[in-house]
């Protein structure tokens, strides 16, 4: 059989590959996060409190529409693509990638239509005035260019994490340079909006076209045919798409809706302060994204190989490692978060310190939850993961609105922590009937070899 993962040495160990890919992505993502955070700091100093708050709301609203209309095709592309790679079947892999690209194009068109409609009828609900609508339309126009997650799946399948990180880092650096130039030139608010719009378009379009080059270089035939979504792969692809869409859409109420909630309940200016805390806590959240990107293909491959013992061992080790990392991040923020806010953003953002602590704790909990959530998706199915997320979001929603009214932006941050803790507990509970169930002990629960063999046969 042909090994389509030509960039992966056949003797490469699981943990060596995870360490290398994590280092690639974390290095690039950290650099990109630092550049983005510095860009936000420049924006905060260049714009008035209201303009900065409006920029935050536009970004949050655009991201909310993008996520709620995306089918996250990288998940089925990785899941099914891993099987095609293991079989050396280029035709099957090309069909899977083609399904992803067509789905991405459809979701991007839907996102643009929804965004333009929302601007006309609902912009006032989050505090936007008529003078902000032109900027809102500019941000909405980016949606037709940014909804192509299949490209991310292609990078992962071909083990080109370093190239993906390079693209993300260069685009973030370009945004910082552009923002600094606009700051020095005393540019208008609309020009800052254009800079962000250009960044979104360039970042995602570069990923798309470079990933297509990788596909072409590997001689993988892309194909658009009638009834291409029929058959086993098509049914699995659709199941992953709709369940992941539902999961992510529900989660968007939390991940992007929190800033909109602050803008509606507190003020536009408070949304700006809250976003500063989100940006700083976002470094840990970004690592969670990196971690998921490197681990999910490995979990999918272990599942395809029916390597239950290796999967259980990976789960235990990764949950322990992410827990220690999260604790270290929270301790660091408690001692140094206030100073960092003052240096980067200025004294008028000091009210973001306490929310920053809770948001970092929430990001730590979500980092820990990444491992069991991936295992739920692979071993229990995407429908089970959807149920877990819906339940955790209910906990967040019940807490977020009253806490925001009572504690302002700190209450919104506390609600995020409620979500993260609920997700960890619910994911562990959802895995109880799977072969990879278990706690954080050396072998987990039910680790007897004869039981594992019995489950394998089933």
N, C-alpha and C positions, 0 to 999 in steps of 0.2 A: 504493500500500500504506500501511496505517496504521502509524505508528511507536509501538509500545507502550511504548517507553522515553521517555515523554513528558517526563521530567525531564532528559533529556540534550539539550543544544542540538545541532542537526544540524551545526553548524560546529565543534563541540568536537573538538580534536585528540586523538589517542591518548595522547600523553604528558602533555598538559594534563589530560585526564580521570584518568589514573593518578595524577598529582601531587595533584590535588584530592581524589580519593577516598582516597588513602593518607593525606593530611593529616587528613581527617575521621576515618578509622578509627584512625589512629595517635594522634591527639590524644585521642580517646575511650578507646582501649584503654590508652594510657599513664596517663591519669587513673584509669581503673578499676584498672589494675595497681598504681598507687601507693596507692590506697585499700585494695586487698586486702592489699598488703604491710604497710601500717600496721596493718590489722586483725590480721594474723598476729603482728605485733610486740606488739600489745595482748594477744592470746591467750597469747603466750609468757611475758609478765610476769604475767598474771592466773592462769594455771594452773600446776600442779606439772609437773616434767619428764615424769612418767608420763602425766598427763592430756593434756598437749600432744602427746605422742607418740601417744596413743590417738586424739586428734582427727585427727592427720595420717593415721594408718592408716585411719580410717573414711572420710576424704575420698578417699584413694587407692583404697581398695577399691570405693567407690561409683562413682568415675570409671572404674575398670577395667571394672566390670560394664556401665556405661552405654555406653562406647565399644565393648566387645566385642559388644554386642547392637544397636548402631546400624547402619543401612544407609547413613548419610551421604547422604541423599536430596538434599541441596543440590547435589551434583555432577551427577547426571542432570537435575535440574530446571534447572540453569544451562545445561548442555550442550544439552539438547533445547529448553529455553525460549528460548535465544538464536536457534535456528533458527525457532521459532514467531514470535518478535518480528520477525525479519527478513522473514518472510512476511506479517506483520500478521494472523495467524490466532489470534483470541482463543479460539475453541472448542478448538483444539489445545492452547493454553497452559493453559486451564482443566483439560483432561484430564490434562496432565502434573503440574500442581500437585496435583490430586486424588489421583493415584497416589502422590505423595510423602506427603501427609497420612495416607492409609490405611496406608501402610507404616510411618510414624512411630508411629501408634497401636499397631500390632501389635508393633513392637519394644519399646515402652515396657511393654506387658503382659508380654512375655517377660523383660525386665530385672527387673521387680519379682519375678516368680516365682523367677528364678535367685538374686537377692539374698537373699530370705527363706530359700530352701533352704540357701544357703551359710552364713548366720548360724547355722542350727541344727546344721550338721554340720562346718564347717571354720573357725570363728572362732578356735579355739585355735591353729591352724597359724601365724597371724601375730602371736600374742602377746596376744590379747584374752582377758580373764577373764569370768566369768559376770556380774559387775556391769556390764560394758560392753555387754551384749547389748541392753538397752533403747535405749541411744543408737544402736546399730547399726541397730535396726529403724526408728528415726526417720529416719536417713539413707537407708535402703532405700526408705522410703515416698515420698521425693522423686522416685524414678525414673519413676513414672507421670506426672509433670508436666514432666519435663525433656528428654525424648527427641524433639524436634520440629525437626530441622535443616532441614526444608523452609522454615520461616519465614526462616531465614538466606538461603537461595537466593532467596526472594522479594524481600528487601531488596536483594540484589545485582542482580537482574534489573531492578528499578525504580530502580536507582541512588540508593537512599535510605541511603547509608552514614552520613550525618550523623545521621539519626534512630536508626539502629541503635546508633551510638556513644553517643548521648544516653541511651538506655535502659540500656546496660551501665554507664555512668558513674554514673547516678543510683542504680542498684541497689547498686553497690559502695560508694557514699557512704553509703547507708542502712545497709549492713552494718557499716561502720566506726562510725557513730554508735551503733548498737545495741550493738556490742561494747564501746565506751567506756563506755556507760551500765551495762552488766553488770559491767565492771571496777570502776567507781566504787561500784557497789552490792554488791560482793563476792558476786556470784551464783555458783550452783553450776555444775558441769561440764555437766550436762544442759541448762541454759539457754543455754550457749554453743553446744551442739549444735543446739538449736532455732533459734538465730539463723542459723546456717549453712544449716539446712534451709529456713528461710523465704526466705533470699537466693536459693538455687538455684531454688526454685519461682517466686518473683516475677520473677526475671530472665528465665527461659525462657518463662513464661506471658505476660508483657508482649510479648515479641518475637512470640510466636505470634499473639496477638489483634490487635496492631497490623498485622502483615503481612496478616492476613485482611481487615482494613479496607482496606488498599491494594488488594487484589485486588477487593474489592467496589466500591470507588470507580472502578476502571478498567473496571467492567462485564465482568469476566471470569467466565464461568459455570463454577462448580465442579460436578462431576458424578460420581455413583457409579452405575456401570452394570455389568452382567454382561459378562465378557470384556473389561474395560477394559484389561487388561494384554496383550491380544493385539495383533497388528499390529506394524509396524516400531518405533514409539515404545515400545510395551510391552516388546518384546524387548530393545531397547537399554537401557531403564530397568532391567530386571531384571539385565542383564549388568553395568551400572555398579554396581548395588546389591550384588550378591553379591561382585564383585571388590573393590570399595571396602571392603565389610564385612570380607572376608578380609584385605585389606591393613591396615586399621585395627586389627583384632583382633590380628593378629600384632604390630603396632607397639605395642599396649597393653601387651604383656609388657615392653616397654622403658620407655614413657612413664609408666606408673603402677605397674608391677611392681617398679621399682627400690626404691621406698620399702618395699614389702612384703618385698623381699629383704633389705634392711637390718634391718627389724624381726625377721625370722626368723633371720638369721645373726648379727647383732651384738646389738641390743637395741632395745626400744621407744624409749628415750631417744635412742639414736643416730639413729633414724628422724626424731625431731624436729629434731635438729641438721642432718641431711641435707636435710630439707625447707626449713629456713631458706636454705640455699645454693640450693636449687631455686627458691625464691620470688624471690631476687635475680636469678638467671640467667633467671628466667621473664620478665623485662621484655623481653629480646631474643627469647625464644621467642614472646612475645605479638606482637612486631612481625612475626615470621615468619608468624603466623596472619593478621595484618592484610594483609601483603604478598600472601599467597596469595589472600585474599578479593578484593583489588582486581585482581590480575593474571589469575586464572583466567578470569573472564568475557571479558577482552580477548583472551586466547589462543584461547578458544572462538570468539569472533567473527572473529578473523583466519583461523582454520581454516575457518569457514563461508563466508568471503569468498574463500577460496583465495589469500590474500595471503601467499605463502611468503617473499618478500623482507622484508616488514614484520615477520613473525614471527621470522625469523632475526636481524634487527637488534635487535628487542626483547629476545630471549634474550641476546645478547652484552652489551648495555648493562646489563641487570638483573643478570646474574651478576657483572659487574665492580663494580657499585654495592654489591651485598650483600656481596661479599668485603671491600671497603674498610670497610664498616660493621662487619662482624664483627671485623676486626683492631682497629679503634678501640675496640670494646667490651671485648675481651680486655685491651688495654693499660690501659684505665681501671680494670678490676677488679684488675689486678696492683698498681696504685698506690693505689687507694682502697677496695678491697673490705674489707680488714681493719677500717678505720675505720668503714665503714658498718655492718658487723656489730656492732661494739661499741656504736655510738650507738643503733641501732634495736632490737637484740635483747639486748644485754648480754654480759658477759664469758663466761658459761657456754656461749655458742654460738661462741666463737672457733675451735674445731676445724673449723668449716665453711669457713674461709678457703681452704685449698688445694683442697678439693672444688669450691668456688665458681669458682676459676680454670678447672678442667677442664670444669665444667658450662657455663661461659660460652663456652669454646672449642667445646664440643659444640654449643651453641645457634647459634654462628656458622657452623659447618659445615652444620648443618641449614638455616640461612637461605639459604646459598649453594645448597643442594640443592633448595630450593623451586622454583626456575625450571626446571631440567631435569626434575624430577619431574612438574610440570604439563604440560610438553611431551611427556613419555613418555605420560601419560594421554590427551592429546588426539590426538597424532600416531601413537603406536605402539599405543595401546589400554590399557584398564585391566588386562587380563591381564598385559601386560608389566610394568606398574608393580607388580603383585602379586608377580611373580617377583623383581623388584629388591628389594622390601621384605623378602621372605622371606630372601633371601640376606644382606642387611645385618643382619637380626635374628639369623641364625645366627652371624654374626661377633660381635654383641653378646653373645649367650648364651654362646658359647664363652669370651669374655673375662670376663663379669660375675661368675660364681660363683667361680672361683678368685681373681680379683683382690679381690673383697670379703672372702674368707677371709684373704687375705694382707695387704691394705692397708686393710681396713675400708671406711669410706664414701668414701675417696679412690679406692679401687679401683673402686667402682661408678661414680663420676664418670668415670674413665678409660675404662671400657667404653662410656659414652655417647659419648665422643669417637670411639672406634673405629667406632661405628655411623654417626655423622655423616659421617666421612671416606669410609667404604665406600659410603654412599648417593650422595655426589657422584660418585665414580668410576663406580659401576654405572649411574647414570642417564645419564651422558655416553656410556657404552658402549652402552646400550640404544637411543640415538638415532642410532647410526652408519648405519643403513639408511633413515633418514627424510629428507625434504626439508629439515628444519631442523637437521640434524646440523652440528657445527662446534665449534671451540674458542672461546677468548676473544679472538681477534684481531679486527680491524676487521670482516672479513666472514666469518670462520670458515673451515673447510675446504670444499672443493668449492663455492666461491662463484661460479663462472662463470655468467653469465646464461643461456648456452645450456643448461647442465646443469639449472638451476632450471626453465627452460621445459619441458625434456624430462620432468622429474619431475612438473610440473603436469599435462601431458597424460596421463601414466600414471594 
